[in-house]
Structures are given as C-alpha cells and as structure tokens.
Amino acid sequence: MTAFAAGALSALALSPIYAGPILFLTLPALVLLIDGAVVAGPRGVRRLRPAAVTGWWFGFGYFLAGLHWVGMAFLAEGRSELVPLMPFAVAGLAAGLALFTAFGALIARLLWSDGPTRIFALAVGLGASEWLRGHVLTGFPWNLLGQAVAFTDLTAQGASVVGIYGLTFAGIAVFAAPVLLADEQGHYPWLRRLSIALVLALVVADISWGIHRLATAAPTGEAVLADARIRIVQPNIDQAAKWSPEKKQEALDKLVSLSDRKTDPQTLGAISFSEIIWPETALPFFLTEEPEALARIADLLSPGTILLTGAPRVEPTDDVADGGRRYYNSLFAIDDAGAILAAYDKVHLVPFGEYMPLSALLHRLGVGELFRGIGGFSSGPRRKLIAIAGHPSFSVLICYEAIFPGEVLPESGRPDYLVNITNDGWFGRSTGPHQHLDAARMRAIEEGLPVVRAANTGISAIIDAYGRTVASLPLGEDGVLDGFVPSERPMTFFQHGGSTFLLAFNVFFILLALLGKRKRRTRS
C-alpha cells in the first residue's frame, strides 16, 4: 500500500495542481521500496517479481489518481445504464497502464545496485516504460512523468531540446536523487559524489537553458504573425444534447451568435478576423450535406475571413464492410462564399472511443456484433499542411492528437502555427481538460510553434512558441477569445535530433547503472 500511496501522491505533480516537487518525496520512496523488493533464491524471474509488483502498485496509484476523470465520460451523455460501469472502467484502465510501470521497475531491477547509481537504473526502467506507453497499441502518452518537470515555464524549456520523453528520463533521476542523501558512504564514495554531481548538472542545464530561451523571447503576446487576427469560439454545448438531431439547429445558432458578437473596441477594434475557429465536432452533422448551414456561414464571414470548424465527414465507399459510407472526424476550412477550401481528417483516433481495435479480427471470430456502435470513424491518411492564400499556414491536431510527442507536424512542410480543436465536454469540470491543455503546451515548446486551441467547454487558449499562455477562456463557460497568432520560433533542437538526444540519455544512464552494478560485484 505504500507504493500505491506514493504513486497516487505523485499525481499531484500534474496539471492543474503542478506540485512537481512532490516527486522529491515519492520517487525516493519508490527507490527504497525496490531496494527492499527482494526474495531469497536463485537469479531469475522469482528475484524480479517483487520489484515488478512494487512498480505495478506505484503505477496503479498514479494512474488511478491522475486519470480518475475518465469516469466522467460515463455521465456525459446522461445514460444512467452506464454509470455502474464507471468504477470498473477507471480501475481497469489504471490497472492496465500500471503494467508498463511494472515492466519499468523490472528493467530497473535488472540494472539495480545497492549504491547511488540505482537512481539511473530507475530512470532507465521507468523512462523506457513511459516511452513504451506512448507507442504500444497506438500509444497513450497522457500524463508522462516528464510533465512534472514542466511545472514552470522556466523548467519546461528543456523540452525544446530533448522533448517530453527526455525530460522524463532526466526528471526521474533528479527527483529520485534525495535518496542519495540518506545512503551510507559505502566503499565507493566517489561514485556517490559523481551521481550527485550529474544530477546537479542536469538541473543546472535545464534551468540555464530555460533562462536563456526565455531571455531571448519577446514579452508574452507581443511577437505575432502579421494579419493573423483570430477569434476562438467556445460554445460550451452540453454533451448530453450535442448529438440530438433536434438540437443541431440550436448548436449552429449559438456558434453563429458567438462568432458575430461585437468585439470590445478597447482590445481589437472593429471585427476583422483572419480566422474564426470553432471546436471539434462543433457542427454535429455532415456539413457537406447541409447547404443551408454553409450559406449561414457565408453570411457570417466578412470578406477575407475563413472559418475553421470541426465536423464529421462522410464519403462513399465500395467496401461492403463499411456499409457504403466511411466516416471521419474532420476539420473544414470554409471561406466567405461558403466554399470548403480544405479539410483534414483525424489521423490518430482514440481506441474504444472513435474506433474498435482489432475489429476485423473480432468479426472473423464472430463477435464483432457485440461491439457495434463503438467508434465508427476511419483514420485519415496523413497529416496536412494547410496553406490558404492570404493566411498563415497551419496544421491540425484534433483532440487526442495533441498528446503525442514528435507526431504533430506534416511531412510536407513546417506550418506557421498549430490549430488544436477539441471537445473536452466528456470530462466535465475535472482535471482532464487541464491535463489536455498541458499536453498541447508541451507540443508548442517541442516544436517551437504557437498553438491556437478551440475547445467546446474549455479550456480554449492561445499559446506561444515557448508554451506560455497568452490568453485563455475558463473551463465550463461560453464565450469568445480574440487575439493574434503568436509568431513561430526557428526549428528547435528537438526537431533536429530529438531521438538522438533521447538515445544518448538512455545509453548514458545505462552505463552509469552498469558501473554501479559492476562495483557492487567487485566489492562482493
């Protein structure tokens, strides 16, 4: 239970609490628990099992506390029959994700020693498990431990060099380091001094880089793209009513009304926007089959203004298995004549939410009908660079896509900014929308690109290329956010060689851990 409590307390390091320093207590506790997680007997699985169990309990506490808000999705559509499933789904998700932490603790135990370098063994094990969590079975890199390093704008800038996974590796070693102060000197005090020096070097490097990067930045909100004046619309439409056929007109009315709201003359003056942005699935119908909706959008837009809106898209297909129609979660760019200039189909879909994993296999096994109604979306072919004459270029992240490090840019070119549209109405007034926003903030830092975020219920925001929030709308309120798109930064070190830095961290920490392990064997 101590491991479970340490894991649960570690979730306090995440947004919106940002109590990052709590890990200076919980990760040393995990080190001490793995120290004691041994059994007598021959080398092998039996010797590793206690460490894996300890890691699982730590991960279970961390994910249960950090992802408890997932249960809100069972309440969002007002379906009371789903409520009894809520605790099982939340606990099941946490238990499944904790398997990665168990694997990380097992890997750490393989590199373990009774000396100071075991903090680097922990960094290798947990860091590798976090990377795997972000990639296995399409990945779920939500609440990576590196987010705790980014609890301030200053310390977050290291992501522009090593990315969030690099911050995870380094952060685990740094946060676990206080255990060294309680260790005995041992037979190799120089190894303890070396470990402490390396940890301090990591801290100094991160802070120094943050100071340098922010010192060269213009004050928040001052460096903007020319003529990129935007309006973000946050309609705060109730999720339970969002997909009701009789409510679709009401949804469009509210979006148009907010978009046409007069601008405060003390901020931007008369209405003159480059883009108006509506959130994910803002229009709960097939836009291409609703010419009246396109006509209303044309009437709304001033000359030269384009609307970016989320809406489902349908296209005919010859595939009988698809029922002759294929559906996408999309963003449309619409001009003042009501013409669709461009569209983007979401590439990285949410498993069990937007699609059913292994659906073809399930149908071959004859159990596909049991899962009918889950998902239904198809994945788009690729990320797009959307360049419309007279407007800055952008690429799109629809909801869940914003949590994937290094997977946000199109191959066709670097955009001027990122558009993130989302519908966090599934998660109510919980910590989930705050954590989702924090992930988008990390993508801005890693890529050196501003993020413009439109959310149905919040939190809509304009984030600059340093991850600083220029302006935002609160969770659970409707309204508009007017501003300018911040200017981009040159390509970051992360873009040039993020995987190289990550590999270097991993190899270096493995060598340190093996050094300590070798010294232990030499002494014995």
N, C-alpha and C positions, 0 to 999 in steps of 0.2 A: 504493500500500500504506500510505502514511502516513495517508490518510483512513480506510482500513479499520481501522488500529490505533487511531486516535483515537476512532472510533465504538465499537469493542469495549471500550476502556478506559472510555468513558462509561457503559457498563452497570454499572460498579462503583458508580455513584451510586444504584442501585436497591436495594430490599429484597432480601435481608436484610443486605447489606453497608453500605448507606447512606453510602457515601463521596461524598456530594454535592459537596464541594469539588474533586473530580477534574475537574469540568466547567470550573473556572477555568483548567485546562490544555488540555483537549480542544477546547472551543469557540473559544478564541483561535487554536488550531491550524487549525480549520476556516476561520476568517476569513482567515488568512494563505494557506491553500490556495486559497480562492476569489479572493483578491487575484491570485494567480498563474495562475488558470484562465482565461486569455485567449488568443485567437489573432488574428493579423493578418487583416484583411479587412473587408468591409462589415458594417454592422449587420444583425442578424437572427439566425436560428437558429444559424448557424455560430458566432457570438460567444457564444451562451448555452450551447452544448453542453458545453464543458469544465466549467462550473460545475455543470451537471446531473449529469455523470459523477462529479465530486467528491462531490456530495451523495449520489449513489447508493452509492458505496463507503463513505461515512461511515455511511449508514443500514444497509447490509448488515452492517457490523461490529457496529453497535449492536444490531440485531435478532437476529443470529446468536448473539451473546454473551448477550443478555437473554432470548431465547426458546429456548435450546438444550434446555430441559427438555421442550418439546413432543414430542421424540422418545421420552420415557418412555412415552407413550401406546401406542406400538407394542409395548412389552414388558409392559404391564399385564395383558393377558388371556392371556399365555403362548402366543400364536400365533407360532411361530417363522417361519412363512412371511412374516410382515410385517416382520421385522427388517431384511432388505435394503433395504426402502423407507425406513427411518428417516432416513438422512442426506439423501436426496433431498427428503423432505418438509420437514425442518427448513431446509435450504438454500433450497428453493423458497419457503417462507413468508417467510423473511428477504429473499430477492430481490424478492418481490412487494411487501412492505411498504416496502422501500427505494425503490420508485418514488415514494412520497409524499415522501420526503426529497429525492429528485432534483428533484421538482417544486418543493419549497420552496426549494432552492438556486437554481433557475432564476428563481423570483419574486424572491428576494433580489438576484440579479444584475441584474434589470431596474431595481431601486432603488439599485444599488450606486454608491458613490463611493470615491475614494481617501482620504477623510477619516474623521473619527470617527463620523459618523452611519451608517456601514455596519453598525455593531452593531445598529442599529434596523432596518435593511433585513434583516439575518439574522433578527431576532426576528419580523418580519412574515412572511417567507418560511417559516421552519420552524414558526412558530406556526400559520400558516394550514394548512400541510401536516398538522400534528398534529390540528387540528380536522377536516380532511377525512378523515383516517384514522379518526376516531371516528364518521363519518357515512356515507361512501360504501359501498355494498353492505352495508347494515345496520350497518357500523362495526366497528372493532376497536381501541378506545382503551386497549389494555393497555400499561403502561409509558410513559405520556406523560412527556415531558421535565419537566413541572411536578412530577412525583413527587420529583425530585431536590431541589426547593426545600423539600419537606416532610420532610427527613431528621431534623428535630427537631419536637417538639410545638409549640415556640415559633414557628418559621418556617412551620409548616403552617397556622396560624390564618388566614392571608390567604385561604385557600380559602373561608372563610365570607363573604367579600366578593366576590371575583372568580372563585371556582371554580378547578378544576384547570386549565382552559384559560387563564384569566387568569394564574395562576402560571406557566404555560408561556411565554406571551408575555414577561412581566416577567423570568422566570428566565433566558431565553436572552440577553436584553440584559445582565443583570447578570453572568452567567457569562462572556460574551464580552468584558466591559469591560477586563480586563487587557491586551488588545492595544493599548488606547489609551496605555498607559504606555510602550510601545515605539515608538509613532508619533513622527515628527518634528512639530514645532510647526506647520509649514505656514504658509500665508498667512492663515489664519483661526484663530488660537489661541483666540479667544473661543468658537468652535464646539466645540473640544475641551473647554474648561472647562465649557461648558454640558452636553455629553454626560456628562462625569464627574459633574457636579452632579445631573443627572437620575437617573443610576444610583444614586448615594448616597441620593437621596431615596426611590427605590424600596426600597432596603434598609432605611432608617430607618423608612419607613412600615410595612413588613411586620413588622419586629421590634417596633415600638411597639404595633401592633395586637395582636400576639401577647402582649405583656406585659400590655396592658390586659385582653384577653379572659380570659387565664388567671388574672389577679389577681382578677377578679370571680367566678371559678368556685370551687365548694366543693372541698375536697380530694378526690382521686380515690377514688371508691367511697362517698362519704358522702351525696350527694344522690340519693335513689332514689324510685321510684314506690311509693306505699303499696300494700301487699299484693301486690306483683309479685315474688314469690319464685319463682325458676325453677331447673330442673335441665336442663343440657345434656348429652346423651349422645353420646360419641364411641366408636363400636364398633370402629373400626379393622379392618373386614372386608376381607379380601384381594379385590382387584378381579377377579382371575382366577377366583375361586369365587363372586363375588357373584350372578351371574345363573344359576348352575347350579340346575336345578329341585330336585335332591335337597338343596340347601343352604338352601332358603328357610326351612325349619323351624329350622335351626340359627341362621340370622340373627335370626329372631324371638326365639328362646330367649336369645340373647346380649343383644339390646336390652332385653328384659323383665328379665333378670337385673341388668343395669347400672342400669336405671331404678329397681329395687327395692332397690338397695344402701343399707344403713343410712347415715344421714348422720352425719358427725363431730359429736358433741354440743358440741364447742368452737366450731363455726362457726355452724350454723343450728339446732341442736337437733333435735327430732323431725321426721320427714318431714311437711311440709305445704307443698305447692307450688301456685302458681297455674297454672304451665305446666311440662310436661316436653317437651323439644324433641329430636326425632331428625333426622338429616341428610337430605339429598337422596336420593331413592330408597332410603331406609333399608329399606323393605319391597319386595323385588324381585318383587312380584306385584301383581295387581289387587285392591286392598283391598275394593272393593265386591263382589267375587266370592268372598270368603273370610270367611264369617260366624264361623268358629272363631277367626280372628285378631282380629276385632272383640270377640269375647267375652273373649279373653285380655287385651286392652287394657282392657276394662271392669273386669276383676278386678284389674288392676294399679293403676288410678287411685283415689285417695282421693276422697271427696265434694268437689265443687267444683273438682277438678283437671281440666285439659284437656290432651290430648296433641296436639302439632303434629308431624306427620311427613311426610316426603317419600315419595311412592309414585307409580307410573304410574297414570293414569286412562284408562278406555276408555268410549266412548259409541257407541251405534248411530247409523248414518247411512244415508241413502238414496242417497248418492253411490257409484255402482258403482266409480269410480276408487279409492275408499278401501277397497274390499273389504267394505263394510257396517259397518266399525268405524273410529273415529278415536281416536288415542292422544294423551295429554297427559302432560307432566312436571309433576306437581302437588304441592301441599301440602294436607293434610287436617287439620282441627281436629275432634277426637273427644272426647266427654265421658265421664264415669264410668259412663254407661249403655251405652257402645259406639255411641252415635249420632253420625253425622257432622254437625257443626254448620255447617261452612263448608268451602269448597275454593277453591283458587286455581290456575289453570293458567298455566304459564310463558309469558310474552308474547314475550320476546326470546330466540329459540333460537340455538344455536350452528350456524353454517353448516358443512356437511360432517360434522358430528357428530350433530346432532339433526334436521337436515333437509337436503335436497339443493337448493341454489339452482337456480332455473330448471328445476325438474323437469318442469313442464308442457311447456315448450319442448323439453326433451330427449325426452319421449315423442312429441311431434309429429314430431320429427326421426327417430324410430325407434331411438334409442339409450338409451331410458330403462331397458331391462332391464340394461344394463351397470352401472347404479348402484343396482340393487335391493339393499336391506339397509342403505344409508346413511341414517341418521337414522330417519325413520318417525314423528316427532312432529309434531303440529299446534300452531300458536301459539294461546295463549289470547286472548280478545277484548280485555281491558283489565286494567289494574292495579286492585286492590281494596283498599278499606279494610275490614278485618275487625274488627267490633265485637261482642263476645260479652258478655252481661250479667254483671257481676261481675268483668270482666277488663279490663285496659288495651287500647285499640285498637292494631292494628298493621297494617303492610303487609308484603308478602313479596318478597324478592329470591332467586330460585333460581339459585345458582351464578353463571354468566356475567353475569346481570343487574346484579350489583353493580359492574361496571366502567364503567357508562355515566353520566357526569355529567348531572345535571338530568333524569334519566329514571327516577327511583325512587319518586316519590310518585303516589298515585291522584288523579284529578280530584275525587273525591267528598269529600275532606277530608284534613286533616293527622293522621297517626296519632300515638300516644304513643311508639312505637318501631318500628324496622325489624327484621324477622326475616330473616336470611340463612342459608339452608341450602345446603350444597354437598357434592360428593363429589370431593375432590382426590386420590383414590386413583389416578387415572390418571397422576399425575405423580410418584409415589414421594417419596423424601426429597430433593427438588430445591429449587431456588429458586422454582419456580412457586407452590406454596402460600403462601409468604411474600409474594410479589408480589400474589397474590389477596387476602390479608388486608389488605395495604396499601391496595388499591383500596377495600375496604369501609370502612376507616378514613377515607378521604377523603370518602366519601359522608356519614359521620356529621358531619364538620366542615362540609361544604357545607350540609347540611340542618338542622343543629342538633338532630339526633336520635340517640339511642343506637342501637347495632346489637348484636343478640344473634345470634351466629354458631355454628351447629352443623355440623361437618364430619365426614365419615366417618373419615378418617385424620388429621385435623388440618389447619389449626390452628383449634380451636374457641375462641371468645373472647367476652367481654363488653366492649364498647367504649362509652365515654360520649360525650356530645354534643360534646366537644372533641377527639375522636379518641384519647383516652388509653385504653390497655388496662387495664381494671380487674382482669381475671383471664383466664387462658388455659390451654389444655391443649397439651402439646408435640406436634409432628408425629410420627406413627408410633406413638402409644401409645393404648391404650384406657383409658377412664375416664369419670368424670362431673365436671361443673363446676357447683357450686351457688353461687347468688348472687342478687342483686336487680337488677331492671332499673333502670339509672340514669334520672334524670328528664330530660325534654327541655328545650331552650332555646327562647326565643321565635324566631319566624321570622328567618332570617338575611338579611343584605343580598343574598346570592346568590339566595335565593328571591324577594326582591322585584324584583331587577333584574340578575340575572347576565348576561343577554345584552347589556344596555345597557353594563355595565362592560367587557365583552369588546369590543364595538364601539368604545368610547371608546379603549381600549388600541390597537386596530388603527389607527384613524384618526390618533391622535396619533403613533404610531410611523411611519406612512406619511408624515405631514407632515414629521417630523424627517428621514427619509431623503431626501425630495424636496428639503428645504432644503439638505442637504449636496451633493446632486447638482447643484442649481442653482448653488451656489457654485463647484463644480468647473468648470462650463461658463463661468461668468463669468470665472474666472481664466484659462481657456484662450483 
